[in-house]
């Protein structure tokens, strides 16, 4: 049972401030809600009770611009915390339900008489503002989440093409995992850009960590080899597994004869630096 206080002459804002503890208790009265609210405070650094109080005051005072700004802040905070949207939706609906209860109690305390039209208009506006909050929250959450995912995707893509400079002229590209068409396309694009930017003269592509390649990936890989050559860069492939070799040869038999290959990265590096040392002695 609600134990509400009312000071004669106070408006709805003062009434909600005065009975804040009762409002919060109503929000927490269902099983496990208190624990969930505390979990969100610890994990996401989000105070749901404080935010609920801010929201209801903005709603009854019809501060639409502040509600939109607050929804944007909440959307970003929620997206950064990896919290479930289902609880957020239930939480706002609890706020709506209890706000209506407190409005009813406030009306019973006051001696003013309101027309049905006045109550209808106020209630309609209140619902519209809460709906506006939810809409802006979900839009901001979705947009910010998409941006975070894009940034993470770009980071993963960069890490999946780790071109390592060994000297001003030679770099190594170690590749691991499965090579599909999507990843092969990324590798092709980033390798050609890096060769041009860093003026790489020899690129050792180590495929010892590649477990499998599909036919489309092989197509991109052969294009990449041609592209490296067209940019004036020597490419050496090392560590190819037998199963990958068979797939590539079946796809293009000329590959076995046209590509410079070595068994290991160490072998390729030894030959490169030995050749460099021999050339320097000639002069």
Backbone torsions as a table, in degrees:
resi	resn	phi	psi	omega
1	UNK	NA	137.5	-177.9
2	UNK	-77.4	134.1	176.8
3	UNK	-112.7	79.5	-172.0
4	UNK	-94.0	150.3	177.1
5	UNK	-112.5	148.1	178.0
6	UNK	-144.4	126.3	175.3
7	UNK	-100.9	126.1	-174.6
8	UNK	-55.8	132.4	178.6
9	UNK	93.9	-11.5	179.5
10	UNK	-72.5	148.2	175.2
11	UNK	-89.0	-177.1	-176.7
12	UNK	-64.1	-35.7	179.4
13	UNK	-62.7	-48.6	178.7
14	UNK	-62.1	-37.9	179.8
15	UNK	-62.6	-42.9	179.3
16	UNK	-68.7	-37.4	177.5
17	UNK	-65.7	-44.2	-178.6
18	UNK	-64.2	-30.9	-177.0
19	UNK	-110.5	29.9	-177.5
20	UNK	-58.5	-44.8	-178.3
21	UNK	-61.2	-39.0	178.3
22	UNK	-66.3	-38.6	179.2
23	UNK	-63.9	-44.0	180.0
24	UNK	-65.7	-37.8	178.4
25	UNK	-62.1	-38.6	178.2
26	UNK	-65.1	-36.8	179.0
27	UNK	-66.4	-29.0	-173.8
28	UNK	-99.0	1.4	-169.2
29	UNK	-74.8	-18.8	179.4
30	UNK	-76.7	154.1	-177.9
31	UNK	-58.7	137.3	173.5
32	UNK	71.6	-4.4	-178.2
33	UNK	-68.3	-42.9	-179.6
34	UNK	-58.2	-43.5	179.6
35	UNK	-64.7	-39.1	179.7
36	UNK	-67.1	-40.8	178.5
37	UNK	-62.9	-41.1	178.9
38	UNK	-67.5	-39.3	178.0
39	UNK	-60.9	-43.0	180.0
40	UNK	-67.0	-35.2	177.4
41	UNK	-64.3	-40.5	-178.1
42	UNK	-76.2	-47.7	-174.8
43	UNK	-75.0	-45.7	-174.5
44	UNK	-103.9	-1.4	-176.3
45	UNK	54.6	40.1	-179.1
46	UNK	-119.0	121.3	179.4
47	UNK	-93.2	96.1	-175.1
48	UNK	-65.0	-35.8	-179.6
49	UNK	-68.3	-44.2	177.5
50	UNK	-62.5	-42.9	-179.7
51	UNK	-67.6	-35.2	177.1
52	UNK	-63.5	-41.2	179.0
53	UNK	-63.6	-44.2	177.6
54	UNK	-59.5	-43.5	-175.8
55	UNK	-64.8	-46.0	-177.1
56	UNK	-66.0	-33.7	177.9
57	UNK	-68.3	-40.4	177.9
58	UNK	-65.6	-35.5	-179.2
59	UNK	-67.8	-50.9	-177.1
60	UNK	-68.1	-24.5	176.4
61	UNK	-91.1	0.4	175.6
62	UNK	56.7	44.9	179.8
63	UNK	-93.1	79.4	-171.6
64	UNK	-63.3	-44.8	-178.1
65	UNK	-62.9	-40.4	178.7
66	UNK	-67.1	-35.0	178.1
67	UNK	-64.0	-43.4	179.3
68	UNK	-63.8	-44.7	179.1
69	UNK	-63.0	-41.0	179.3
70	UNK	-65.4	-39.9	178.1
71	UNK	-62.8	-38.7	178.2
72	UNK	-64.4	-42.6	178.0
73	UNK	-62.4	-43.5	-179.9
74	UNK	-64.5	-40.5	-179.8
75	UNK	-61.5	-42.7	179.5
76	UNK	-67.6	-44.3	179.9
77	UNK	-61.4	-41.6	-179.0
78	UNK	-67.8	-40.9	-179.9
79	UNK	-65.1	-35.9	180.0
80	UNK	-72.3	-19.4	-172.7
81	UNK	-99.9	-4.0	-179.1
82	UNK	56.1	40.3	179.2
83	UNK	-92.9	154.2	-176.6
84	UNK	-74.7	139.9	179.6
85	UNK	-74.3	-26.9	-176.6
86	UNK	-60.9	-40.7	179.5
87	UNK	-68.0	-37.6	178.6
88	UNK	-60.4	-43.5	179.5
89	UNK	-63.8	-45.5	178.3
90	UNK	-62.7	-37.5	-178.6
91	UNK	-64.9	-44.5	179.4
92	UNK	-66.8	-35.5	176.9
93	UNK	-67.0	-34.4	174.8
94	UNK	-65.2	-40.5	177.3
95	UNK	-61.3	-45.0	180.0
96	UNK	-60.6	-49.1	-177.8
97	UNK	-60.0	-46.5	-178.3
98	UNK	-72.5	-30.8	175.8
99	UNK	-63.5	-41.0	176.6
100	UNK	-62.4	-40.2	178.7
101	UNK	-61.8	-43.7	-178.5
102	UNK	-70.5	-33.2	175.6
103	UNK	-64.4	-39.4	177.7
104	UNK	-63.7	-44.8	179.5
105	UNK	-64.2	-39.4	177.8
106	UNK	-61.1	-42.4	178.7
107	UNK	-61.7	-36.5	179.7
108	UNK	-69.4	-30.8	179.1
109	UNK	-74.1	-38.5	-174.9
110	UNK	-76.3	157.0	179.0
111	UNK	-101.1	-0.3	-179.9
112	UNK	-76.1	147.9	177.9
113	UNK	-106.6	128.3	-180.0
114	UNK	-112.6	142.9	176.6
115	UNK	-74.8	158.9	177.7
116	UNK	-59.6	-36.2	-179.2
117	UNK	-65.6	-38.9	179.0
118	UNK	-63.0	-45.2	179.2
119	UNK	-65.8	-38.9	179.9
120	UNK	-63.2	-45.7	-178.5
121	UNK	-64.5	-42.0	179.8
122	UNK	-66.2	-44.3	179.4
123	UNK	-63.3	-40.5	178.6
124	UNK	-63.1	-43.4	-179.9
125	UNK	-65.6	-39.9	179.7
126	UNK	-61.8	-45.5	178.7
127	UNK	-64.0	-39.9	179.3
128	UNK	-62.5	-40.2	-179.3
129	UNK	-69.4	-39.2	176.0
130	UNK	-66.2	-38.8	176.0
131	UNK	-65.2	-37.4	178.1
132	UNK	-64.6	-40.2	176.5
133	UNK	-59.4	-48.4	-179.5
134	UNK	-62.4	-43.0	-178.6
135	UNK	-61.5	-49.9	-179.1
136	UNK	-65.8	-35.6	177.8
137	UNK	-61.1	-48.7	-177.0
138	UNK	-68.8	-36.3	177.9
139	UNK	-64.0	-47.4	-179.8
140	UNK	-65.2	-43.3	179.1
141	UNK	-58.1	-49.0	-177.1
142	UNK	-64.0	-45.3	-178.5
143	UNK	-64.8	-44.1	-178.7
144	UNK	-68.4	-39.7	178.6
145	UNK	-62.7	-42.0	178.2
146	UNK	-61.5	-40.1	179.5
147	UNK	-65.4	-41.9	177.4
148	UNK	-61.6	-42.2	179.9
149	UNK	-65.3	-39.1	177.9
150	UNK	-63.7	-42.4	179.4
151	UNK	-63.9	-41.9	178.2
152	UNK	-65.7	-38.3	179.1
153	UNK	-64.0	-42.9	178.9
154	UNK	-64.3	-37.6	178.3
155	UNK	-64.9	-44.0	178.9
156	UNK	-62.6	-40.9	180.0
157	UNK	-63.5	-39.6	179.1
158	UNK	-66.5	-40.8	-179.8
159	UNK	-70.3	-24.5	-178.7
160	UNK	-80.2	-6.2	176.4
161	UNK	-127.3	68.7	-174.2
162	UNK	-84.5	87.6	178.5
163	UNK	-80.6	117.9	-173.4
164	UNK	-109.2	116.3	177.8
165	UNK	-73.4	130.6	177.2
166	UNK	-99.3	-34.5	177.1
167	UNK	-151.6	174.5	178.7
168	UNK	-57.9	-19.5	-174.4
169	UNK	-111.4	-18.4	-172.8
170	UNK	-126.7	139.5	177.8
171	UNK	-135.4	159.0	178.8
172	UNK	-119.6	138.8	175.1
173	UNK	-119.2	95.3	176.3
174	UNK	-84.4	126.5	-179.2
175	UNK	-117.4	137.6	-179.8
176	UNK	-133.1	163.2	175.6
177	UNK	89.1	-152.4	179.6
178	UNK	-101.6	136.3	-179.5
179	UNK	-104.4	105.5	174.9
180	UNK	-104.9	-179.0	-175.2
181	UNK	-64.5	-36.8	-178.7
182	UNK	-63.8	-49.4	-178.4
183	UNK	-68.9	-37.9	179.4
184	UNK	-62.1	-36.8	177.7
185	UNK	-64.7	-40.8	178.0
186	UNK	-64.1	-44.5	179.9
187	UNK	-60.0	-45.9	-179.7
188	UNK	-57.5	-48.3	-177.1
189	UNK	-64.1	-48.4	-174.8
190	UNK	-71.3	-35.7	179.6
191	UNK	-64.5	-46.1	-178.9
192	UNK	-64.8	-37.8	177.8
193	UNK	-64.8	-45.0	-178.5
194	UNK	-65.0	-39.9	179.1
195	UNK	-61.3	-43.0	179.5
196	UNK	-68.4	-40.7	-176.5
197	UNK	-72.4	-39.5	-175.7
198	UNK	-100.6	0.2	179.0
199	UNK	53.9	47.6	179.3
200	UNK	-69.1	132.0	179.7
201	UNK	-99.8	-26.5	176.9
202	UNK	-136.9	127.0	177.6
203	UNK	-119.3	119.6	176.7
204	UNK	-96.2	115.3	178.9
205	UNK	-100.5	109.4	-178.4
206	UNK	-93.7	116.2	-177.0
207	UNK	-105.7	16.5	-177.1
208	UNK	-64.2	-22.3	179.5
209	UNK	-94.1	0.2	179.7
210	UNK	-85.0	116.7	-177.8
211	UNK	-85.5	-28.6	-175.8
212	UNK	-160.1	154.3	175.8
213	UNK	-139.7	132.7	174.2
214	UNK	-89.1	173.3	-173.2
215	UNK	-63.0	-38.0	179.4
216	UNK	-67.2	-38.3	177.8
217	UNK	-63.6	-39.6	177.5
218	UNK	-61.7	-40.4	178.4
219	UNK	-59.2	-47.8	179.0
220	UNK	-64.3	-37.2	-178.3
221	UNK	-64.1	-42.5	178.5
222	UNK	-66.4	-37.6	175.7
223	UNK	-62.9	-39.7	179.6
224	UNK	-62.4	-43.3	-179.9
225	UNK	-60.1	-43.5	177.6
226	UNK	-64.8	-40.2	-179.4
227	UNK	-64.4	-40.2	177.6
228	UNK	-61.4	-43.5	-179.8
229	UNK	-64.1	-41.4	-179.7
230	UNK	-64.2	-25.2	179.1
231	UNK	-87.4	7.2	177.1
232	UNK	78.7	20.8	-178.7
233	UNK	-107.7	136.0	176.9
234	UNK	-84.1	132.6	179.1
235	UNK	-118.2	138.9	178.8
236	UNK	-128.1	130.3	179.5
237	UNK	-104.9	132.8	-179.5
238	UNK	-128.3	156.2	169.1
239	UNK	69.4	27.5	-178.6
240	UNK	-72.4	132.9	178.3
241	UNK	-77.9	150.1	-177.4
242	UNK	-56.1	-41.5	-177.5
243	UNK	-66.5	-33.6	177.5
244	UNK	-72.6	-39.9	178.2
245	UNK	-59.2	-44.8	-179.4
246	UNK	-60.5	-43.6	-180.0
247	UNK	-63.0	-42.2	-178.0
248	UNK	-67.8	-42.8	-179.6
249	UNK	-65.2	-39.6	177.2
250	UNK	-63.5	-31.0	179.5
251	UNK	-77.2	-39.9	-178.2
252	UNK	-152.8	103.4	-175.8
253	UNK	-64.4	-27.6	-178.2
254	UNK	-68.9	-16.9	-177.9
255	UNK	-59.2	-40.3	-177.2
256	UNK	-61.4	-27.6	-175.5
257	UNK	-97.4	-28.6	-172.0
258	UNK	-91.4	-18.2	-173.8
259	UNK	-98.7	136.5	177.2
260	UNK	-80.5	124.1	-173.2
261	UNK	-129.3	147.5	173.1
262	UNK	-137.3	157.9	-176.3
263	UNK	-69.6	-40.9	-176.8
264	UNK	-138.0	164.8	175.1
265	UNK	-63.4	-42.2	-180.0
266	UNK	-57.0	-43.0	179.4
267	UNK	-63.5	-43.7	-179.4
268	UNK	-63.9	-41.1	-179.9
269	UNK	-68.1	-42.9	179.0
270	UNK	-59.3	-43.7	180.0
271	UNK	-65.5	-39.9	-178.2
272	UNK	-64.2	-50.3	-176.6
273	UNK	-72.3	-29.7	175.4
274	UNK	-66.5	-41.0	178.1
275	UNK	-64.6	-38.5	178.9
276	UNK	-65.7	-38.8	179.0
277	UNK	-67.2	-41.2	178.0
278	UNK	-61.9	-42.1	-179.1
279	UNK	-65.5	-38.2	-178.8
280	UNK	-67.4	-32.6	180.0
281	UNK	-69.3	-25.3	-179.2
282	UNK	-67.4	-24.3	-178.3
283	UNK	-100.4	NA	NA
